[in-house]
Amino acid sequence: MIALLRQIPNLLTVLRLACAPVTALLLLDQAYPAALGVFVFAGLTDLADGFLAKRYGLDTQVGAWLDPAADKLLMLASFLALTYVGVAPPWLTVLVLARDTAIVLGVLLAKYMAWPLRVQPQLLGKISTAIQVAYVGLMLLMLAFEINLPNLAHVAAVTTAVFTLASWLSYGQVLLHTIAIRHSRPA
């Protein structure tokens, strides 16, 4: 029974994984209120699985990998769809995707080179992700309720870009520090 309970957060994460393509498809079909609803549901599953895993010790190794993957897939699908429907500027989507790609490539490079990189979320990375989620939520809200505030959308995009870039630079600094440590040690 405990083994089954341990899987509840993972099940919630799998539901969030499923929300990513559903949100994107609803956006592409211009079913904006439904897309907002699925996005909110995805957010609630994220909160619930995190709460259950931490509060009741139901975290698993699978969940440790699956949870951030679900978050990234939801953001990827949302940004791409929002750009396709003309809401998110392409430069912002490229920046968000480039940051995540660079982080993954940096981690893979460090593993390949056997560098002592400690992979752990940073505060600035968490803030950046929260702002990206808020940006997507705001754009979906504006679409769902037919709110046309271009200045707000622009400020939100620039704010998201600033924090995304700052986070990217922060993670890059960690990688460069790791490389410096590795190369300062005698061979």
Residue pairs with C-beta under 8 A, 6 or more apart in sequence:
5 56
5 58
6 58
6 60
7 60
8 49
8 52
8 58
9 48
9 49
9 50
9 52
9 53
9 58
9 59
9 60
9 63
9 67
10 49
10 60
10 62
10 63
10 66
12 45
12 46
12 48
12 49
12 52
13 45
13 49
13 63
13 66
13 67
13 70
14 66
14 70
15 41
15 42
15 45
16 42
16 45
16 46
16 49
16 70
16 71
16 74
17 66
17 69
17 70
17 73
19 38
19 39
19 41
19 42
19 45
19 74
20 42
20 70
20 73
20 74
20 76
20 77
20 78
21 77
22 38
23 35
23 38
23 39
23 42
23 74
23 77
23 78
23 81
24 77
24 78
24 80
24 81
25 81
26 32
26 34
26 35
26 38
27 35
27 78
27 81
27 82
27 84
27 85
27 140
27 143
28 81
28 84
28 85
30 85
32 140
32 143
32 144
33 144
35 81
35 140
35 143
35 144
36 137
36 140
36 141
36 143
36 144
39 74
39 78
39 136
39 137
39 140
40 137
42 74
43 133
43 137
46 67
46 70
46 71
49 63
49 67
50 67
52 58
53 59
53 60
53 63
71 129
72 100
75 96
75 100
75 129
75 132
75 133
75 136
76 97
76 100
78 136
78 140
79 88
79 92
79 93
79 96
79 97
79 132
79 136
80 93
82 88
82 93
82 136
82 139
82 140
83 89
83 90
83 92
83 93
85 143
87 139
87 142
87 143
87 153
88 135
88 139
88 157
89 157
91 161
92 157
92 160
92 161
92 164
95 161
95 164
95 165
96 132
96 160
96 164
98 168
99 128
99 164
99 165
99 167
99 168
99 171
102 168
102 171
102 172
103 168
103 171
106 117
106 171
106 172
106 175
107 117
107 119
109 115
109 175
110 117
110 175
110 178
111 117
113 182
115 178
115 179
115 182
116 178
116 181
116 182
117 174
117 175
117 178
118 178
122 167
122 170
122 171
122 174
124 163
124 166
124 167
124 170
125 167
125 170
125 171
127 163
127 167
128 163
128 164
128 166
128 167
129 167
131 159
131 160
131 163
131 164
132 160
132 163
132 164
134 156
135 156
135 157
135 159
135 160
138 152
138 153
138 156
139 153
139 156
141 147
142 148
142 149
142 152
142 153
